[in-house]
Amino acid sequence: MVVALAIALMIVALAIYAQLKSAKPVPDNNSTTSQSQLAASIPKDSAIQALGQLAIKGRAPMTGYTRQRFGGEWASEGNCNMRDLILARDMTQVIDKPNTCEVETGTLNDPYTGKVINFQRGPSTSNAIQIDHVVAIGDAWQKGAQQISLASREQLYNDPLELLAVDGPTNMQKGDGDAATWLPPNKAYRCRYVARQIAVKLKYHLWVTSAEHDAMARILGSCPDQLLPISN
C-alpha cells in the first residue's frame, strides 16, 4: 500500500514536472505596453522626436570661418532691419523713434535669465539687450553650414526662428557654445531653448555632436511633449 502510494505520488510529480518544462513562458506585457503607451503619448511634432532626425557627427574645424560667411549684417524688410524687428517682437511696451522702425525703449522678460530688463537705445545702453543666434553661428559653421550655399547661410543669419532678444552679458557668456557646453541659466526655459535649436538645425540641415545630442535628450526627457516652434 505504501509502495503503491509512493509510486503514484512519483508519477504525479513527474507529470507536473513535464508540464512545467513544456509550458511556454508568459511574456511580460506590462513593460511592452507601458513603452508603447509612452511612445504613443509623445506628439509626432515634438522636439524629442525631431532630435532623432538629426545626424550625429564630429565637429568640423573652424577653418575659413568669419561672420561674413553668413552675410554678417542684419537684413532689412522695408525700412526696418532685423534687429529692430526682433526687439519689437520680443519686448513689450515698445516705443519706436517717430516715423521709423527703430526701437527706442521697451521691456524684455528675458528668457535666458528670467529677469525683466528695461531697454533704452543709446551708445552705452543698447547692448544691455542683444539679439542671440540660438544656434551660434560658429557652431553652425562647424556642423554643416560650410556645406550649404551662401544664400542659405545669409537666410540662417537673419531667420526669426534663429533669433531671440536676450540679456546681453548672458549672451556674451554663451559665445559659440552648443547645448553640451552652455544652457540658459533660467532652467524653466531650457526645453524651449533646445527645441528651437533642433528646429533650426533641421531646417538648415545641420548636425549635432554625440555630446550635444545627449545633452538635448536629457533636457527633453523632462518635457517629452515639448513641441518644435512652428515658425518664429
N, CA, C and O of each residue as an XYZ file, in Angstrom:
928
protein
N       0.840     -1.207      0.000
C       0.000      0.000      0.000
C       0.865      1.243      0.000
O       0.654      2.166     -0.787
N       1.834      1.256      0.885
C       2.744      2.398      0.980
C       3.547      2.539     -0.282
O       3.760      3.650     -0.768
N       3.999      1.413     -0.826
C       4.800      1.424     -2.057
C       3.970      1.955     -3.210
O       4.454      2.742     -4.024
N       2.701      1.516     -3.278
C       1.826      1.956     -4.364
C       1.561      3.460     -4.290
O       1.529      4.150     -5.309
N       1.368      3.960     -3.045
C       1.133      5.388     -2.863
C       2.363      6.204     -3.276
O       2.254      7.261     -3.897
N       3.510      5.687     -2.917
C       4.752      6.372     -3.271
C       4.925      6.429     -4.779
O       5.341      7.443     -5.340
N       4.590      5.301     -5.429
C       4.708      5.259     -6.894
C       3.735      6.247     -7.529
O       4.086      6.930     -8.491
N       2.505      6.328     -6.994
C       1.502      7.239     -7.535
C       1.943      8.686     -7.389
O       1.804      9.486     -8.315
N       2.476      9.016     -6.214
C       2.958     10.369     -5.986
C       4.110     10.712     -6.922
O       4.216     11.835     -7.414
N       4.967      9.729     -7.160
C       6.089      9.952     -8.065
C       5.601     10.220     -9.480
O       6.144     11.082    -10.172
N       4.571      9.482     -9.919
C       4.017      9.665    -11.270
C       3.407     11.060    -11.407
O       3.593     11.742    -12.415
N       2.667     11.469    -10.357
C       2.070     12.810    -10.383
C       3.152     13.872    -10.445
O       3.036     14.831    -11.209
N       4.202     13.714     -9.652
C       5.290     14.690     -9.625
C       5.968     14.787    -10.978
O       6.304     15.875    -11.446
N       6.168     13.604    -11.615
C       6.793     13.600    -12.936
C       5.906     14.283    -13.976
O       6.392     14.975    -14.871
N       4.608     14.077    -13.840
C       3.667     14.701    -14.781
C       3.678     16.221    -14.632
O       3.688     16.952    -15.622
N       3.675     16.682    -13.390
C       3.715     18.129    -13.141
C       5.011     18.732    -13.677
O       5.016     19.810    -14.271
N       6.111     18.007    -13.451
C       7.416     18.482    -13.933
C       7.427     18.587    -15.450
O       7.956     19.545    -16.013
N       6.836     17.590    -16.107
C       6.786     17.600    -17.568
C       5.960     18.770    -18.086
O       6.311     19.404    -19.082
N       4.852     19.046    -17.389
C       4.018     20.181    -17.818
C       4.747     21.514    -17.648
O       4.698     22.383    -18.518
N       5.411     21.650    -16.529
C       6.144     22.877    -16.281
C       7.271     23.075    -17.280
O       7.528     24.194    -17.725
N       7.941     21.988    -17.631
C       9.066     22.069    -18.550
C       8.622     22.443    -19.951
O       9.312     23.168    -20.667
N       7.426     21.923    -20.338
C       6.942     22.158    -21.702
C       6.152     23.463    -21.820
O       5.868     23.901    -22.935
N       5.794     24.090    -20.704
C       4.986     25.314    -20.757
C       5.795     26.467    -21.323
O       6.974     26.616    -21.000
N       5.167     27.293    -22.172
C       5.818     28.463    -22.749
C       5.832     29.602    -21.720
O       4.860     29.806    -20.992
N       6.941     30.335    -21.671
C       6.998     31.449    -20.712
C       5.953     32.506    -21.053
O       5.690     32.776    -22.225
N       5.366     33.097    -20.025
C       4.369     34.143    -20.213
C       5.087     35.463    -20.454
O       5.893     35.885    -19.625
N       4.804     36.127    -21.586
C       5.508     37.389    -21.858
C       5.130     38.464    -20.849
O       4.012     38.510    -20.336
N       6.112     39.328    -20.586
C       5.877     40.450    -19.679
C       5.265     41.588    -20.486
O       5.962     42.456    -21.010
N       3.943     41.553    -20.567
C       3.255     42.540    -21.385
C       3.229     43.919    -20.746
O       3.042     44.925    -21.430
N       3.418     43.962    -19.428
C       3.350     45.248    -18.751
C       4.417     46.202    -19.265
O       4.145     47.375    -19.520
N       5.674     45.671    -19.421
C       6.763     46.514    -19.892
C       6.520     46.956    -21.320
O       6.697     48.128    -21.652
N       6.110     46.008    -22.177
C       5.863     46.338    -23.583
C       4.741     47.348    -23.712
O       4.833     48.300    -24.486
N       3.674     47.132    -22.943
C       2.526     48.027    -23.021
C       2.889     49.429    -22.559
O       2.501     50.416    -23.184
N       3.635     49.516    -21.464
C       3.992     50.834    -20.950
C       4.877     51.578    -21.932
O       4.736     52.790    -22.098
N       5.798     50.863    -22.590
C       6.655     51.500    -23.567
C       5.843     51.978    -24.765
O       6.075     53.068    -25.288
N       4.885     51.149    -25.197
C       4.047     51.532    -26.336
C       3.186     52.737    -25.990
O       3.025     53.648    -26.804
N       2.631     52.741    -24.775
C       1.811     53.869    -24.355
C       2.633     55.144    -24.273
O       2.163     56.221    -24.638
N       3.887     55.014    -23.781
C       4.750     56.180    -23.679
C       5.058     56.737    -25.059
O       5.004     57.948    -25.273
N       5.385     55.838    -26.007
C       5.696     56.282    -27.366
C       4.494     56.945    -28.011
O       4.624     57.957    -28.700
N       3.301     56.355    -27.779
C       2.086     56.906    -28.381
C       1.724     58.266    -27.801
O       1.067     59.073    -28.459
N       2.155     58.518    -26.563
C       1.794     59.780    -25.909
C       2.679     60.941    -26.349
O       2.348     62.095    -26.076
N       3.800     60.666    -27.025
C       4.701     61.718    -27.479
C       4.226     62.242    -28.825
O       4.128     61.467    -29.776
N       3.930     63.528    -28.937
C       3.452     64.082    -30.209
C       4.459     63.867    -31.331
O       5.669     63.896    -31.103
N       3.954     63.651    -32.545
C       4.832     63.394    -33.681
C       5.679     64.604    -34.037
O       6.763     64.459    -34.602
N       5.189     65.807    -33.709
C       5.959     67.015    -33.996
C       6.688     67.526    -32.754
O       6.974     68.718    -32.637
N       6.984     66.617    -31.836
C       7.688     67.002    -30.619
C       9.173     67.175    -30.908
O       9.702     66.636    -31.880
N       9.830     67.937    -30.043
C      11.260     68.175    -30.203
C      12.064     66.893    -30.034
O      13.060     66.684    -30.727
N      11.633     66.037    -29.113
C      12.404     64.819    -28.870
C      12.314     63.855    -30.054
O      13.257     63.107    -30.313
N      11.191     63.866    -30.775
C      11.084     63.077    -31.999
C      11.978     63.676    -33.073
O      12.669     62.951    -33.789
N      11.964     64.988    -33.184
C      12.774     65.665    -34.196
C      14.267     65.480    -33.934
O      15.060     65.399    -34.872
N      14.645     65.416    -32.665
C      16.056     65.196    -32.326
C      16.581     63.929    -32.983
O      17.730     63.879    -33.423
N      15.739     62.908    -33.047
C      16.146     61.649    -33.666
C      16.402     61.751    -35.156
O      16.993     60.846    -35.746
N      15.964     62.846    -35.777
C      16.175     63.035    -37.216
C      17.491     63.738    -37.528
O      17.907     63.789    -38.686
N      18.147     64.279    -36.505
C      19.407     64.984    -36.735
C      20.565     63.999    -36.818
O      20.672     63.074    -36.012
N      21.424     64.211    -37.800
C      22.630     63.389    -37.920
C      23.575     63.683    -36.755
O      23.647     64.810    -36.265
N      24.293     62.654    -36.324
C      25.286     62.796    -35.261
C      26.667     62.607    -35.877
O      26.991     61.537    -36.393
N      27.470     63.655    -35.817
C      28.808     63.624    -36.402
C      29.770     64.383    -35.493
O      29.372     64.996    -34.503
N      31.030     64.324    -35.856
C      32.021     65.105    -35.132
C      32.006     66.559    -35.561
O      31.398     66.918    -36.569
N      32.671     67.375    -34.795
C      32.744     68.808    -35.067
C      33.811     69.077    -36.129
O      34.954     68.647    -35.976
N      33.454     69.780    -37.197
C      34.414     70.154    -38.228
C      35.287     71.307    -37.734
O      34.898     72.012    -36.802
N      36.451     71.512    -38.336
C      37.308     72.623    -37.903
C      36.697     73.980    -38.245
O      35.813     74.077    -39.097
N      37.174     75.018    -37.576
C      36.688     76.381    -37.807
C      37.358     77.034    -39.019
O      37.124     78.211    -39.295
N      38.167     76.296    -39.725
C      38.927     76.836    -40.856
C      38.042     77.650    -41.796
O      37.013     77.167    -42.268
N      38.448     78.873    -42.059
C      37.744     79.714    -43.012
C      36.551     80.463    -42.440
O      35.856     81.169    -43.171
N      36.306     80.319    -41.148
C      35.110     80.934    -40.570
C      35.282     82.423    -40.338
O      36.269     82.859    -39.746
N      34.327     83.192    -40.802
C      34.094     84.573    -40.381
C      32.583     84.785    -40.438
O      31.872     84.033    -41.105
N      32.103     85.790    -39.753
C      30.669     86.078    -39.801
C      30.243     86.513    -41.193
O      29.073     86.395    -41.559
N      31.209     87.023    -41.976
C      30.883     87.422    -43.346
C      30.484     86.222    -44.204
O      29.844     86.383    -45.243
N      30.860     85.026    -43.768
C      30.430     83.817    -44.485
C      28.912     83.645    -44.391
O      28.319     82.869    -45.141
N      28.290     84.377    -43.460
C      26.837     84.336    -43.281
C      26.203     85.689    -43.666
O      25.060     85.976    -43.310
N      26.953     86.487    -44.380
C      26.489     87.824    -44.714
C      26.997     88.857    -43.734
O      27.457     89.929    -44.128
N      26.911     88.527    -42.433
C      27.483     89.375    -41.395
C      26.710     90.637    -41.075
O      27.160     91.433    -40.251
N      25.561     90.846    -41.699
C      24.790     92.054    -41.445
C      23.322     91.700    -41.292
O      22.855     90.674    -41.787
N      22.600     92.579    -40.588
C      21.162     92.385    -40.460
C      20.477     92.682    -41.784
O      20.772     93.680    -42.441
N      19.563     91.807    -42.164
C      18.759     92.033    -43.357
C      17.733     93.126    -43.069
O      17.446     93.445    -41.915
N      17.197     93.682    -44.127
C      16.175     94.717    -43.994
C      14.869     94.248    -44.612
O      14.854     93.561    -45.634
N      13.784     94.631    -43.976
C      12.451     94.433    -44.536
C      11.817     95.811    -44.633
O      11.393     96.385    -43.630
N      11.758     96.327    -45.838
C      11.334     97.709    -45.995
C      12.391     98.609    -45.383
O      13.568     98.511    -45.730
N      11.983     99.479    -44.482
C      12.924    100.370    -43.803
C      13.344     99.846    -42.432
O      13.977    100.566    -41.659
N      12.994     98.591    -42.128
C      13.263     98.023    -40.801
C      14.354     96.969    -40.902
O      14.295     96.095    -41.767
N      15.355     97.042    -40.021
C      16.332     95.957    -40.018
C      15.897     94.872    -39.034
O      15.035     95.081    -38.180
N      16.523     93.710    -39.187
C      16.077     92.537    -38.431
C      16.252     92.719    -36.928
O      15.446     92.199    -36.155
N      17.278     93.438    -36.496
C      17.461     93.651    -35.054
C      16.251     94.358    -34.462
O      15.728     93.937    -33.431
N      15.802     95.435    -35.114
C      14.660     96.170    -34.587
C      13.379     95.345    -34.664
O      12.524     95.448    -33.784
N      13.240     94.536    -35.697
C      12.052     93.690    -35.814
C      11.991     92.666    -34.682
O      10.918     92.393    -34.144
N      13.145     92.102    -34.324
C      13.172     91.109    -33.240
C      12.963     91.792    -31.889
O      12.277     91.252    -31.020
N      13.547     92.967    -31.710
C      13.294     93.713    -30.464
C      11.802     93.983    -30.308
O      11.237     93.797    -29.230
N      11.170     94.426    -31.395
C       9.736     94.730    -31.334
C       8.904     93.481    -31.107
O       7.868     93.535    -30.444
N       9.348     92.360    -31.650
C       8.621     91.100    -31.467
C       8.710     90.603    -30.034
O       7.716     90.142    -29.472
N       9.897     90.695    -29.437
C      10.147     90.028    -28.160
C       9.907     90.913    -26.936
O       9.785     90.406    -25.821
N       9.839     92.214    -27.132
C       9.644     93.100    -25.983
C       8.192     93.570    -25.895
O       7.409     93.416    -26.833
N       7.865     94.136    -24.761
C       6.567     94.776    -24.562
C       6.785     96.264    -24.334
O       7.913     96.715    -24.137
N       5.701     97.014    -24.363
C       5.760     98.464    -24.131
C       6.790     99.131    -25.053
O       7.542    100.014    -24.639
N       6.801     98.686    -26.298
C       7.791     99.176    -27.266
C       7.400    100.568    -27.772
O       6.245    100.811    -28.121
N       8.373    101.468    -27.805
C       8.199    102.797    -28.391
C       9.258    102.962    -29.474
O      10.453    102.827    -29.213
N       8.810    103.255    -30.691
C       9.719    103.460    -31.812
C      10.084    104.936    -31.945
O       9.359    105.822    -31.492
N      11.218    105.168    -32.575
C      11.566    106.527    -32.979
C      10.524    106.997    -33.992
O      10.175    106.239    -34.896
N      10.027    108.205    -33.869
C       8.948    108.660    -34.755
C       9.245    108.435    -36.235
O      10.327    108.759    -36.724
N       8.255    107.870    -36.942
C       8.314    107.650    -38.387
C       9.406    106.675    -38.815
O       9.848    106.695    -39.964
N       9.841    105.820    -37.883
C      10.845    104.795    -38.208
C      10.462    103.500    -37.509
O       9.502    103.437    -36.741
N      11.259    102.454    -37.809
C      11.105    101.177    -37.102
C      12.095    101.049    -35.959
O      12.101    100.024    -35.276
N      12.930    102.046    -35.726
C      13.957    101.951    -34.694
C      13.314    101.936    -33.318
O      12.576    102.850    -32.950
N      13.604    100.886    -32.565
C      13.048    100.749    -31.219
C      13.844    101.638    -30.271
O      15.057    101.487    -30.123
N      13.146    102.555    -29.642
C      13.792    103.471    -28.694
C      13.816    102.891    -27.284
O      14.848    102.911    -26.613
N      12.675    102.375    -26.844
C      12.576    101.801    -25.499
C      11.652    100.590    -25.538
O      10.895    100.390    -26.487
N      11.734     99.801    -24.496
C      10.867     98.641    -24.362
C      11.249     97.846    -23.127
O      12.225     98.158    -22.446
N      10.467     96.817    -22.850
C      10.711     95.968    -21.674
C      10.809     94.521    -22.125
O       9.938     94.023    -22.839
N      11.872     93.851    -21.705
C      12.097     92.452    -22.073
C      11.978     91.552    -20.855
O      12.657     91.773    -19.853
N      11.126     90.545    -20.929
C      11.151     89.447    -19.965
C      12.163     88.447    -20.505
O      11.831     87.592    -21.326
N      13.382     88.562    -20.040
C      14.492     87.822    -20.643
C      14.330     86.312    -20.471
O      14.236     85.833    -19.340
N      14.295     85.555    -21.566
C      14.115     84.107    -21.434
C      15.328     83.401    -20.835
O      15.177     82.355    -20.204
N      16.520     83.949    -21.019
C      17.728     83.264    -20.574
C      17.972     83.377    -19.073
O      18.533     82.468    -18.461
N      17.551     84.490    -18.484
C      17.806     84.694    -17.051
C      16.535     84.777    -16.220
O      16.572     84.575    -15.006
N      15.408     85.074    -16.867
C      14.167     85.284    -16.137
C      14.034     86.692    -15.591
O      13.060     87.002    -14.904
N      15.014     87.560    -15.890
C      14.979     88.929    -15.389
C      14.128     89.819    -16.293
O      13.920     89.515    -17.467
N      13.647     90.909    -15.732
C      12.973     91.945    -16.512
C      14.011     93.032    -16.796
O      14.630     93.570    -15.877
N      14.191     93.347    -18.084
C      15.210     94.311    -18.489
C      14.540     95.466    -19.230
O      13.780     95.251    -20.175
N      14.824     96.668    -18.800
C      14.321     97.861    -19.478
C      15.341     98.298    -20.519
O      16.509     98.536    -20.211
N      14.876     98.396    -21.752
C      15.761     98.745    -22.864
C      15.675    100.231    -23.174
O      14.589    100.810    -23.212
N      16.848    100.844    -23.396
C      16.934    102.237    -23.821
C      17.997    102.300    -24.903
O      19.164    101.997    -24.652
N      17.597    102.694    -26.110
C      18.586    102.801    -27.183
C      19.611    103.882    -26.866
O      19.264    104.974    -26.415
N      20.891    103.556    -27.111
C      21.946    104.536    -26.892
C      23.301    103.859    -26.979
O      23.386    102.638    -26.842
N      24.370    104.625    -27.206
C      25.713    104.060    -27.367
C      26.163    103.185    -26.201
O      26.857    102.188    -26.399
N      25.770    103.558    -24.995
C      26.230    102.819    -23.810
C      25.150    101.908    -23.223
O      25.391    101.227    -22.227
N      23.962    101.891    -23.836
C      22.859    101.126    -23.242
C      22.258    100.051    -24.163
O      21.631     99.105    -23.684
N      22.446    100.194    -25.469
C      21.778     99.270    -26.403
C      22.198     97.823    -26.196
O      21.391     96.912    -26.380
N      23.458     97.600    -25.814
C      23.955     96.231    -25.665
C      23.429     95.522    -24.426
O      23.738     94.351    -24.204
N      22.640     96.216    -23.620
C      22.011     95.531    -22.481
C      21.114     94.404    -22.978
O      20.934     93.393    -22.299
N      20.552     94.590    -24.176
C      19.774     93.531    -24.832
C      20.410     93.266    -26.190
O      20.557     94.176    -27.006
N      20.779     92.036    -26.418
C      21.382     91.632    -27.682
C      20.458     90.653    -28.400
O      19.564     90.062    -27.793
N      20.688     90.493    -29.698
C      19.948     89.510    -30.480
C      20.824     88.272    -30.609
O      21.863     88.301    -31.270
N      20.405     87.201    -29.981
C      21.181     85.959    -29.999
C      20.810     85.098    -31.192
O      19.635     84.959    -31.529
N      21.831     84.515    -31.834
C      21.609     83.414    -32.764
C      21.524     82.152    -31.901
O      22.518     81.712    -31.322
N      20.330     81.584    -31.829
C      20.090     80.467    -30.911
C      21.058     79.319    -31.188
O      21.660     78.777    -30.261
N      21.209     78.953    -32.439
C      22.323     78.091    -32.837
C      23.469     79.040    -33.172
O      23.427     79.738    -34.185
N      24.478     79.062    -32.334
C      25.573     80.009    -32.522
C      26.151     79.866    -33.929
O      26.284     78.755    -34.442
N      26.489     80.986    -34.544
C      26.958     80.968    -35.924
C      28.241     80.149    -36.073
O      28.401     79.418    -37.050
N      29.150     80.272    -35.110
C      30.366     79.466    -35.151
C      30.068     77.985    -35.033
O      30.706     77.161    -35.688
N      29.096     77.650    -34.195
C      28.686     76.250    -34.050
C      28.066     75.742    -35.350
O      28.339     74.617    -35.771
N      27.235     76.563    -35.986
C      26.625     76.170    -37.255
C      27.689     75.909    -38.312
O      27.583     74.957    -39.085
N      28.721     76.759    -38.346
C      29.795     76.599    -39.334
C      30.483     75.242    -39.184
O      30.831     74.604    -40.178
N      30.675     74.809    -37.949
C      31.366     73.543    -37.682
C      30.469     72.320    -37.863
O      30.954     71.188    -37.841
N      29.161     72.540    -38.042
C      28.236     71.409    -38.082
C      27.314     71.440    -39.298
O      26.116     71.173    -39.207
N      27.913     71.774    -40.430
C      27.177     71.639    -41.677
C      27.002     72.889    -42.484
O      26.752     72.796    -43.686
N      27.121     74.089    -41.880
C      26.865     75.317    -42.619
C      27.911     75.566    -43.700
O      27.653     76.286    -44.664
N      29.102     74.965    -43.538
C      30.111     75.090    -44.593
C      29.614     74.485    -45.904
O      30.042     74.876    -46.990
N      28.701     73.523    -45.777
C      28.277     72.753    -46.949
C      27.011     73.292    -47.606
O      26.592     72.778    -48.643
N      26.394     74.317    -47.023
C      25.202     74.893    -47.634
C      25.592     76.173    -48.372
O      26.693     76.690    -48.183
N      24.707     76.672    -49.196
C      25.024     77.828    -50.032
C      25.134     79.107    -49.209
O      24.636     79.188    -48.087
N      25.798     80.107    -49.793
C      25.887     81.414    -49.139
C      24.496     81.987    -48.911
O      24.230     82.578    -47.864
N      23.616     81.817    -49.877
C      22.251     82.331    -49.725
C      21.558     81.691    -48.528
O      20.836     82.366    -47.794
N      21.773     80.390    -48.325
C      21.164     79.703    -47.186
C      21.776     80.170    -45.876
O      21.073     80.294    -44.873
N      23.085     80.431    -45.874
C      23.731     80.929    -44.655
C      23.234     82.337    -44.313
O      23.027     82.658    -43.143
N      23.046     83.164    -45.327
C      22.513     84.507    -45.080
C      21.083     84.430    -44.549
O      20.684     85.219    -43.693
N      20.323     83.476    -45.065
C      18.960     83.284    -44.561
C      18.989     82.831    -43.107
O      18.214     83.320    -42.285
N      19.882     81.897    -42.792
C      20.037     81.429    -41.408
C      20.381     82.588    -40.477
O      19.831     82.688    -39.380
N      21.279     83.455    -40.905
C      21.752     84.560    -40.070
C      20.607     85.495    -39.686
O      20.621     86.092    -38.610
N      19.617     85.618    -40.570
C      18.522     86.565    -40.356
C      17.164     85.906    -40.162
O      16.134     86.578    -40.228
N      17.151     84.618    -39.927
C      15.890     83.891    -39.766
C      15.301     84.174    -38.380
O      15.967     83.916    -37.377
N      14.081     84.693    -38.297
C      13.470     84.949    -36.976
C      13.396     83.704    -36.097
O      13.397     83.816    -34.871
N      13.331     82.522    -36.706
C      13.345     81.285    -35.922
C      14.636     81.152    -35.132
O      14.650     80.566    -34.050
N      15.712     81.690    -35.668
C      17.057     81.564    -35.108
C      17.405     82.696    -34.147
O      18.442     82.652    -33.484
N      16.547     83.704    -34.070
C      16.898     84.923    -33.346
C      16.028     85.137    -32.116
O      14.821     84.895    -32.141
N      16.665     85.598    -31.030
C      15.967     85.926    -29.790
C      16.595     87.164    -29.165
O      17.819     87.295    -29.130
N      15.766     88.063    -28.676
C      16.262     89.183    -27.873
C      16.512     88.674    -26.456
O      15.619     88.111    -25.822
N      17.742     88.878    -25.963
C      18.134     88.310    -24.666
C      19.054     89.267    -23.914
O      19.520     90.271    -24.453
N      19.295     88.929    -22.674
C      20.227     89.667    -21.832
C      21.619     89.655    -22.465
O      22.166     88.592    -22.757
N      22.184     90.845    -22.675
C      23.457     90.961    -23.372
C      24.614     90.222    -22.711
O      25.267     89.419    -23.378
N      24.903     90.458    -21.412
C      26.020     89.768    -20.768
C      25.885     88.244    -20.803
O      26.879     87.535    -20.964
N      24.671     87.747    -20.654
C      24.465     86.294    -20.695
C      24.742     85.755    -22.089
O      25.311     84.673    -22.240
N      24.345     86.499    -23.098
C      24.623     86.095    -24.470
C      26.121     86.063    -24.738
O      26.601     85.190    -25.462
N      26.854     86.990    -24.173
C      28.303     87.008    -24.348
C      28.943     85.777    -23.691
O      29.921     85.234    -24.205
N      28.391     85.344    -22.564
C      28.904     84.145    -21.896
C      28.696     82.896    -22.754
O      29.523     81.985    -22.746
N      27.601     82.863    -23.483
C      27.297     81.701    -24.335
C      28.343     81.528    -25.425
O      28.775     80.406    -25.687
N      28.756     82.611    -26.063
C      29.717     82.517    -27.147
C      29.214     81.607    -28.253
O      28.080     81.747    -28.711
N      30.058     80.671    -28.686
C      29.689     79.716    -29.723
C      29.294     78.364    -29.126
O      29.364     77.340    -29.805
N      28.883     78.363    -27.863
C      28.558     77.110    -27.182
C      27.325     76.423    -27.740
O      26.381     77.071    -28.192
N      27.352     75.092    -27.699
C      26.172     74.305    -28.047
C      25.519     73.809    -26.753
O      25.932     74.192    -25.659
N      24.506     72.962    -26.883
C      23.761     72.524    -25.692
C      24.602     71.688    -24.738
O      24.256     71.546    -23.565
N      25.709     71.132    -25.236
C      26.582     70.338    -24.365
C      27.469     71.216    -23.495
O      27.955     70.774    -22.454
N      27.684     72.462    -23.921
C      28.603     73.338    -23.190
C      27.940     74.556    -22.581
O      28.518     75.200    -21.705
N      26.705     74.894    -23.038
C      26.029     76.058    -22.480
C      24.527     75.887    -22.588
O      24.003     75.470    -23.621
N      23.838     76.220    -21.489
C      22.382     76.254    -21.456
C      21.949     77.504    -20.703
O      22.701     77.993    -19.860
N      20.774     78.031    -20.977
C      20.323     79.231    -20.263
C      20.289     79.003    -18.756
O      19.852     77.944    -18.307
N      20.740     79.976    -17.968
C      20.647     79.833    -16.510
C      19.216     79.611    -16.030
O      18.988     78.942    -15.022
N      18.253     80.179    -16.760
C      16.839     80.005    -16.422
C      16.395     78.605    -16.836
O      16.088     78.371    -18.005
N      16.361     77.675    -15.887
C      16.054     76.281    -16.198
C      14.661     76.101    -16.794
O      14.425     75.163    -17.556
N      13.741     76.998    -16.447
C      12.372     76.887    -16.951
C      12.307     77.097    -18.459
O      11.323     76.718    -19.095
N      13.350     77.699    -19.036
C      13.334     77.967    -20.474
C      14.115     76.926    -21.280
O      14.094     76.973    -22.510
N      14.788     76.011    -20.638
C      15.714     75.129    -21.349
C      15.029     74.217    -22.363
O      15.586     73.963    -23.431
N      13.843     73.724    -22.054
C      13.138     72.862    -23.016
C      12.850     73.621    -24.302
O      13.086     73.108    -25.395
N      12.339     74.842    -24.174
C      12.014     75.637    -25.363
C      13.280     76.053    -26.105
O      13.280     76.143    -27.333
N      14.347     76.304    -25.374
C      15.628     76.683    -25.992
C      16.163     75.544    -26.854
O      16.525     75.750    -28.013
N      16.209     74.359    -26.289
C      16.708     73.194    -27.019
C      15.795     72.879    -28.208
O      16.277     72.536    -29.287
N      14.493     72.995    -28.013
C      13.553     72.742    -29.113
C      13.800     73.696    -30.271
O      13.731     73.291    -31.432
N      14.086     74.957    -29.969
C      14.356     75.936    -31.033
C      15.660     75.601    -31.746
O      15.745     75.725    -32.968
N      16.668     75.182    -31.006
C      17.918     74.772    -31.645
C      17.688     73.605    -32.607
O      18.211     73.597    -33.722
N      16.912     72.636    -32.172
C      16.628     71.478    -33.023
C      15.880     71.904    -34.280
O      16.181     71.427    -35.374
N      14.910     72.797    -34.131
C      14.143     73.271    -35.284
C      15.055     73.958    -36.302
O      14.917     73.747    -37.507
N      15.983     74.776    -35.816
C      16.913     75.472    -36.710
C      17.824     74.467    -37.410
O      18.055     74.565    -38.615
N      18.333     73.511    -36.658
C      19.266     72.545    -37.253
C      18.575     71.660    -38.288
O      19.171     71.304    -39.305
N      17.329     71.312    -38.027
C      16.580     70.560    -39.023
C      16.368     71.383    -40.289
O      16.554     70.883    -41.398
N      15.983     72.631    -40.122
C      15.652     73.490    -41.267
C      16.852     73.709    -42.176
O      16.709     73.786    -43.396
N      18.046     73.811    -41.575
C      19.240     74.135    -42.361
C      20.199     72.953    -42.514
O      21.349     73.132    -42.914
N      19.728     71.759    -42.199
C      20.498     70.525    -42.429
C      21.835     70.536    -41.685
O      22.868     70.146    -42.229
N      21.791     70.985    -40.445
C      22.966     70.978    -39.588
C      22.929     69.749    -38.697
O      21.859     69.201    -38.432
N      24.080     69.320    -38.239
C      24.118     68.130    -37.398
C      24.448     68.480    -35.948
O      24.696     69.640    -35.619
N      24.448     67.460    -35.083
C      24.830     67.610    -33.683
C      25.965     66.641    -33.378
O      26.103     65.609    -34.036
N      26.773     66.975    -32.382
C      27.757     66.020    -31.900
C      27.078     65.043    -30.942
O      25.942     65.261    -30.521
N      27.774     63.980    -30.607
C      27.214     62.997    -29.684
C      26.926     63.625    -28.324
O      25.872     63.388    -27.735
N      27.869     64.427    -27.827
C      27.667     65.069    -26.517
C      26.493     66.043    -26.565
O      25.718     66.137    -25.614
N      26.367     66.762    -27.668
C      25.264     67.715    -27.830
C      23.924     66.982    -27.882
O      22.956     67.390    -27.240
N      23.885     65.899    -28.653
C      22.659     65.087    -28.742
C      22.238     64.605    -27.362
O      21.066     64.696    -26.995
N      23.201     64.091    -26.598
C      22.877     63.546    -25.280
C      22.396     64.637    -24.329
O      21.489     64.408    -23.530
N      22.999     65.823    -24.413
C      22.562     66.936    -23.568
C      21.131     67.344    -23.913
O      20.322     67.597    -23.020
N      20.824     67.408    -25.195
C      19.467     67.751    -25.624
C      18.467     66.695    -25.152
O      17.378     67.025    -24.683
N      18.846     65.432    -25.279
C      17.955     64.341    -24.868
C      17.681     64.395    -23.375
O      16.561     64.126    -22.941
N      18.697     64.740    -22.579
C      18.500     64.850    -21.131
C      17.505     65.960    -20.806
O      16.608     65.775    -19.983
N      17.664     67.102    -21.449
C      16.749     68.221    -21.203
C      15.327     67.836    -21.600
O      14.389     68.056    -20.833
N      15.160     67.270    -22.778
C      13.825     66.943    -23.284
C      13.212     65.748    -22.567
O      12.005     65.524    -22.659
N      14.031     64.981    -21.856
C      13.483     63.880    -21.062
C      12.535     64.368    -19.986
O      11.670     63.621    -19.530
N      12.693     65.624    -19.577
C      11.804     66.187    -18.550
C      10.572     66.847    -19.167
O       9.660     67.263    -18.452
N      10.551     66.941    -20.498
C       9.417     67.598    -21.188
C       9.201     66.923    -22.534
O       9.340     67.572    -23.571
N       8.859     65.619    -22.548
C       8.777     64.876    -23.814
C       7.693     65.374    -24.760
O       7.702     65.037    -25.944
N       6.765     66.169    -24.255
C       5.714     66.712    -25.133
C       6.034     68.117    -25.625
O       5.173     68.783    -26.200
N       7.282     68.580    -25.400
C       7.692     69.891    -25.895
C       7.671     69.892    -27.416
O       8.331     69.066    -28.046
N       6.911     70.819    -28.016
C       6.789     70.884    -29.461
C       7.894     71.764    -30.044
O       8.457     72.617    -29.359
N       8.187     71.538    -31.319
C       9.061     72.448    -32.026
C       8.326     73.771    -32.245
O       7.109     73.783    -32.433
N       9.058     74.877    -32.222
C       8.408     76.134    -32.605
C       7.973     76.046    -34.064
O       8.716     75.540    -34.905
N       6.789     76.528    -34.363
C       6.245     76.369    -35.712
C       6.942     77.282    -36.710
O       7.280     76.864    -37.818
N       7.156     78.541    -36.306
C       7.822     79.456    -37.233
C       8.819     80.283    -36.458
O       9.899     79.802    -36.116
N       8.460     81.549    -36.174
C       9.389     82.396    -35.443
C       9.033     82.483    -33.971
O       9.720     83.163    -33.209
